[in-house]
Amino acid sequence: MSADPPPAGLVAAESARRGVEFRALYHKLEDALARIERVENISVMLETIVALLVSRFESDLGFEGGRIYRREGEDFVLCCGVGTSRDLPLGIRVPRDYPPHLRTLSSGLVLMRHGDAGYDPQFEQTIGVRSHFAAIAVGEGSSHIIGFSIHGEVREEHVLYSLTAARHVINLKLEQQRVHEIFEQSRLIQESLLPTGPPDFAGYDIAGQSRPAESVGGDLFDYLPLPNGRLGIAIADSSGHGLPAALLARDVVTGLRMGVGDGSEIAAVVERLNHVIHRAALATKFASLFYGELSADGTFLYCNAGHDPPLLRRARAFLELDRGGTVLGPIPDARYESAEVRLEAGDALLLYTDGVIDRENRRGDPFGTARLRRLLRELAGATAKETAHTILSALDAHAQGVPAHDDMTVAVVRRL
């Protein structure tokens, strides 16, 4: 004869008690892991986390030792031990077909007691497990397995709940680490692309400034010294943000640097570069480019590949430099043309990316080319550096605190 079920009130009270205990454990776990600072090496980070869990949760969960296994091909190899597992010989390999190992990889979490099916006392003894253990798989593609030796009576619900939460928090930290590394790579790539300072080109005042919308961006500008005393000037805007945009920008500037200076006509250089970008980029990625070659006498040959037309400020009018062709990447056989203008004394040429004119304020009103022209006219007596700085400051004032959604880059060339 079966026993009567407990009253509903007792069930609710027990559920509430467990909920309080689980929340307390989670907050304790979250607080402990939140104190761990980001470190460069993932193995060091995991060792710090495991050591913290063993020391802080011995009384709550019975943890007495912790082990970290790192994936090497299809094998997992012991790379770290803490607590009672500290003195284990590193390099121990977990058998690929060991049932607890397979269950950990399959479900992400396992709890095993001595006598459970698949439990191998001899193997567990070699890694310091006296009775019970739990394991979790963490990292992208289960790059690591963390095992815990448990002593005393196992509070199964608490162990499973806590390790599920720990696995979530650890994976979150590892993902944050991975994202940080991606952005750091992007930042280094972008820094390597931008000029370290203005070029020394007699009779001209030149300056540029780039500001990414995120930690990194896809904008670039560059100065390229050329034979016969000419100076190449480029500005480009890769689609997207972050590492993909930075990599595409790298392809653009590298291809351009390799293609110029051999005597080829500018349009031919851009056409070859377009082939390079088409092969290197994803089908959905593209880049706009404006490239020109300046001579000391003011002659400026240029080609505009789908970029916002630079503004040439003259005494009485503005000229937009729009001759060229389409953006780089999507159409491998695209044709381009070049054009020629002349910079006279007092003229100023402003190159910019679309993040400048598209910068919006709280009303959704973009800065626009009309404002940019008025500002450039007001800056007739300013240096190139002052002009670049003032334009970016004016964008901030216009935005009224609204974050930028696109990278912003300006380059200014003044003939003295």
C-alpha positions in Angstrom: 0.0 0.0 0.0 1.5 3.3 -1.0 2.0 6.2 1.4 -0.2 9.2 1.2 1.5 12.2 -0.6 2.6 15.0 1.7 0.2 18.0 2.0 0.4 20.6 -0.7 1.5 23.2 1.9 4.5 21.1 2.9 5.5 20.6 -0.7 5.3 24.4 -1.4 7.3 25.2 1.8 10.0 22.7 0.8 10.2 24.1 -2.7 10.5 27.6 -1.3 13.3 26.5 1.1 15.2 24.9 -1.7 14.7 28.0 -3.8 16.2 30.1 -1.1 19.2 27.7 -0.7 19.8 27.6 -4.4 19.6 31.4 -4.8 22.0 31.8 -1.8 24.4 29.3 -3.4 24.2 31.0 -6.8 24.8 34.5 -5.3 27.8 33.1 -3.4 29.1 31.5 -6.5 28.5 34.6 -8.7 30.2 36.9 -6.1 33.2 34.6 -5.9 33.7 34.4 -9.7 33.0 38.1 -10.2 36.1 38.8 -8.1 38.4 37.1 -10.6 40.1 39.6 -12.8 40.6 38.9 -16.5 43.9 37.3 -17.2 45.6 36.8 -20.6 46.0 33.0 -20.3 42.8 30.8 -20.2 44.6 28.0 -18.3 45.6 30.4 -15.6 42.0 31.8 -15.4 40.6 28.3 -15.1 43.1 27.3 -12.4 42.2 30.5 -10.4 38.5 29.6 -10.7 38.9 26.0 -9.7 41.0 26.9 -6.7 38.4 29.4 -5.6 35.6 26.9 -6.0 37.5 24.2 -4.0 38.4 26.7 -1.2 35.1 28.5 -0.9 32.7 25.6 -1.4 34.2 22.8 0.6 31.6 23.2 3.4 28.7 23.7 1.0 29.4 21.0 -1.6 32.2 18.9 -0.2 34.7 19.8 -2.8 38.2 18.8 -1.7 40.2 18.7 -5.0 39.9 20.0 -8.5 41.4 19.0 -11.8 41.6 20.7 -15.2 41.9 18.6 -18.4 42.7 20.3 -21.7 41.6 19.0 -25.0 44.5 17.8 -27.2 43.0 16.5 -30.4 40.5 13.8 -29.3 42.2 13.3 -26.0 41.9 15.2 -22.7 45.1 15.6 -20.7 45.5 16.7 -17.1 47.1 20.1 -17.0 46.4 21.3 -13.5 45.4 20.1 -10.0 44.3 22.0 -6.9 43.5 21.0 -3.3 43.9 17.2 -2.8 44.7 16.9 -6.5 47.6 19.4 -6.4 50.4 16.8 -6.4 49.0 14.6 -9.3 51.4 14.0 -12.1 50.5 16.2 -15.0 49.9 14.6 -18.4 47.4 11.9 -17.3 45.1 11.1 -20.1 41.4 10.3 -19.7 40.4 7.2 -21.7 38.4 8.3 -24.7 35.8 5.7 -24.1 35.5 6.2 -20.3 31.7 6.4 -19.7 31.8 9.3 -17.2 34.0 11.2 -19.7 31.6 10.5 -22.6 28.6 11.6 -20.4 30.4 14.8 -19.5 31.0 15.7 -23.1 27.5 14.7 -24.1 25.5 16.6 -21.4 28.1 19.0 -20.1 27.8 17.8 -16.5 28.1 14.5 -14.6 28.0 13.4 -11.0 29.3 9.9 -10.2 29.4 7.9 -7.0 31.5 4.8 -6.2 29.5 1.8 -7.5 27.7 3.7 -10.3 27.7 2.0 -13.7 30.8 3.1 -15.6 32.7 4.2 -12.5 36.2 2.8 -12.6 37.6 2.8 -9.0 41.2 2.0 -10.2 41.3 4.9 -12.6 39.7 7.3 -10.2 42.2 6.4 -7.5 45.0 7.3 -9.8 43.6 10.9 -10.0 42.9 11.2 -6.3 39.2 10.5 -6.2 38.3 8.5 -3.0 34.6 8.2 -3.4 32.5 10.7 -5.5 33.3 13.2 -8.2 31.6 15.6 -10.5 32.8 17.1 -13.8 31.8 19.8 -16.2 32.8 20.6 -19.7 33.5 24.3 -20.5 34.9 26.4 -23.2 34.2 26.6 -26.9 33.8 23.1 -28.3 34.3 21.7 -24.7 37.9 22.8 -24.8 38.4 21.9 -21.1 36.9 19.5 -18.6 36.9 20.4 -14.9 36.6 17.6 -12.3 35.9 17.9 -8.6 36.6 15.3 -5.9 33.8 15.3 -3.3 34.0 14.0 0.2 31.3 13.2 2.7 27.7 12.9 2.0 26.8 14.2 -1.5 24.0 16.8 -1.6 23.2 15.9 -5.2 20.7 18.7 -5.9 23.1 21.3 -4.5 26.1 20.0 -6.4 24.2 19.7 -9.7 22.7 23.1 -9.3 25.9 24.8 -8.3 28.0 23.2 -11.1 25.4 24.1 -13.7 25.6 27.7 -12.5 29.4 27.5 -12.3 29.5 26.1 -15.9 27.4 29.0 -17.1 29.5 31.6 -15.4 32.8 30.1 -16.5 31.6 29.9 -20.1 30.5 33.5 -19.8 34.0 34.5 -18.6 35.7 32.5 -21.3 33.5 34.1 -23.9 34.3 37.5 -22.5 38.0 36.6 -22.7 37.6 35.5 -26.3 35.7 38.7 -27.3 38.4 40.8 -25.6 41.1 39.0 -27.6 39.2 39.6 -30.8 38.9 43.3 -30.1 42.5 43.5 -29.1 43.5 41.8 -32.4 41.3 44.3 -34.2 42.8 47.3 -32.3 46.3 46.2 -33.2 45.4 45.7 -36.8 43.8 49.1 -37.0 46.7 50.8 -35.3 49.1 49.2 -37.7 47.2 50.6 -40.7 47.0 54.3 -39.6 49.8 56.7 -40.2 51.9 57.6 -37.1 52.0 61.2 -38.1 51.6 63.7 -41.0 53.8 63.3 -44.1 56.6 65.8 -44.8 55.5 67.3 -48.2 56.9 70.7 -48.9 54.3 73.4 -49.6 51.4 71.5 -48.0 49.9 71.1 -44.6 48.4 67.7 -44.1 46.6 66.0 -41.1 44.2 63.2 -40.5 42.2 61.7 -37.6 40.1 58.5 -37.2 37.7 57.6 -34.5 36.1 54.2 -34.4 32.4 53.8 -33.3 33.5 50.7 -31.2 36.8 49.7 -29.9 37.9 49.2 -33.5 36.5 50.0 -36.9 36.9 49.6 -40.6 37.9 53.2 -41.5 41.5 54.0 -42.6 43.5 56.8 -44.2 47.1 56.6 -45.5 49.9 58.5 -47.0 52.1 56.8 -49.6 55.4 58.4 -50.7 55.8 57.8 -54.4 58.6 58.2 -57.0 59.2 61.6 -58.7 58.3 63.5 -55.5 54.6 62.6 -55.5 52.4 61.7 -52.5 49.6 59.2 -52.5 46.7 60.0 -50.3 44.0 57.4 -49.5 40.9 57.1 -47.4 38.7 54.0 -47.2 35.7 52.6 -45.4 35.1 48.9 -44.9 31.5 47.6 -44.4 30.8 46.6 -40.9 32.7 47.0 -37.6 35.1 45.1 -35.4 37.6 42.4 -36.6 36.0 41.6 -40.0 36.0 45.3 -41.0 39.5 45.7 -39.7 40.7 42.7 -41.7 39.0 44.0 -44.8 40.7 47.4 -44.2 44.0 45.7 -43.9 43.5 44.0 -47.3 42.6 47.4 -48.9 45.7 49.2 -47.5 48.1 46.3 -48.1 46.9 45.9 -51.7 47.1 49.6 -52.3 50.6 49.9 -50.9 51.7 47.0 -53.1 50.0 48.3 -56.2 51.1 52.0 -56.4 54.5 53.4 -57.4 55.1 51.2 -60.4 54.1 53.8 -63.0 50.6 52.3 -63.6 47.7 54.7 -64.2 45.6 55.2 -61.1 42.4 53.6 -62.5 44.4 50.4 -63.4 45.8 50.3 -59.8 42.2 50.5 -58.4 41.0 47.8 -60.8 43.7 45.4 -59.7 42.9 46.2 -56.1 39.2 45.5 -56.7 40.2 41.9 -57.9 42.2 41.4 -54.7 39.3 42.6 -52.5 36.8 40.4 -54.4 38.9 37.3 -53.8 39.7 38.1 -50.1 36.3 39.3 -48.8 33.0 37.6 -48.2 30.4 38.1 -50.8 28.5 40.5 -48.5 31.5 42.6 -47.7 32.8 45.6 -49.6 34.9 48.7 -49.1 34.8 52.2 -50.6 38.1 53.9 -51.4 39.3 57.3 -52.5 42.8 57.4 -53.8 44.8 60.3 -55.3 48.3 61.2 -56.1 49.5 64.8 -55.4 52.4 66.5 -57.1 54.3 69.5 -55.7 52.8 71.8 -58.4 49.2 71.0 -57.1 48.3 68.5 -59.8 46.0 65.9 -58.1 45.1 62.7 -60.0 42.4 60.7 -58.3 40.0 57.8 -58.6 36.9 57.5 -56.4 35.7 53.9 -55.9 32.3 54.4 -54.4 33.4 56.7 -51.6 31.8 59.9 -50.4 33.2 62.6 -52.7 35.9 64.6 -51.0 35.4 68.4 -50.9 37.9 70.7 -52.5 37.4 74.1 -51.0 38.3 77.0 -53.3 38.0 80.7 -53.0 34.4 80.9 -54.3 33.1 77.4 -54.6 33.4 73.7 -53.6 34.3 70.9 -56.0 33.2 67.3 -55.3 35.7 64.7 -56.4 33.4 62.0 -57.6 34.9 60.5 -60.7 35.8 56.8 -60.5 33.5 53.8 -60.2 31.8 51.4 -57.8 32.8 50.1 -54.4 35.6 47.5 -54.1 34.7 43.8 -53.8 31.3 42.9 -55.2 32.0 43.1 -59.0 35.4 41.6 -59.9 35.4 43.1 -63.4 34.3 46.6 -62.5 35.9 49.4 -64.6 37.2 52.6 -63.1 38.3 56.0 -64.4 40.6 58.7 -63.1 40.3 62.4 -63.1 42.6 65.4 -62.5 42.1 68.6 -60.5 44.6 71.2 -59.3 45.1 72.6 -55.8 45.9 76.3 -55.9 47.5 78.2 -53.0 44.9 78.5 -50.2 42.8 75.6 -51.4 41.9 72.8 -48.9 40.9 69.2 -49.7 38.7 67.4 -47.1 38.5 63.6 -47.3 36.0 62.0 -45.0 34.0 58.8 -44.4 30.2 58.5 -44.3 30.2 58.3 -40.5 30.9 62.0 -40.5 27.9 63.2 -42.5 25.6 60.5 -41.1 26.3 61.4 -37.4 22.8 61.9 -35.9 21.5 63.9 -33.0 18.6 63.0 -30.6 16.1 64.0 -33.3 17.6 61.7 -35.8 19.0 64.7 -37.8 22.2 63.8 -39.6 25.1 66.3 -39.7 25.0 66.3 -43.5 27.2 67.8 -46.2 25.6 71.2 -46.0 26.8 71.7 -42.4 30.2 70.2 -43.3 30.6 72.7 -46.1 29.7 75.6 -43.9 32.1 74.5 -41.2 34.9 74.0 -43.8 34.3 77.5 -45.1 34.5 78.9 -41.5 37.8 77.1 -41.1 39.5 78.8 -44.0 42.3 80.1 -41.8 42.8 77.0 -39.7 45.7 74.5 -40.0 45.0 71.0 -41.3 45.3 69.6 -37.7 42.9 72.2 -36.3 40.4 71.6 -39.1 40.3 67.8 -38.5 40.0 68.3 -34.7 37.3 71.0 -35.1 35.2 68.8 -37.4 35.1 65.9 -35.0 34.3 68.3 -32.1 31.5 69.7 -34.1 30.1 66.2 -34.7 30.1 65.6 -30.9 28.3 68.9 -30.3 25.7 68.1 -33.0 25.1 64.6 -31.6 24.2 65.9 -28.1 25.5 62.7 -26.4 24.0 60.2 -28.9 26.6 57.4 -29.4 28.1 57.2 -32.8 26.9 54.2 -34.9 29.6 54.4 -37.5 33.4 55.1 -37.6 34.4 58.7 -38.4 37.6 59.6 -40.3 38.8 62.9 -41.8 41.9 63.8 -43.7 42.8 67.4 -44.6 45.2 68.6 -47.3 46.0 72.4 -47.5 48.1 74.0 -50.1 50.0 76.8 -48.4 
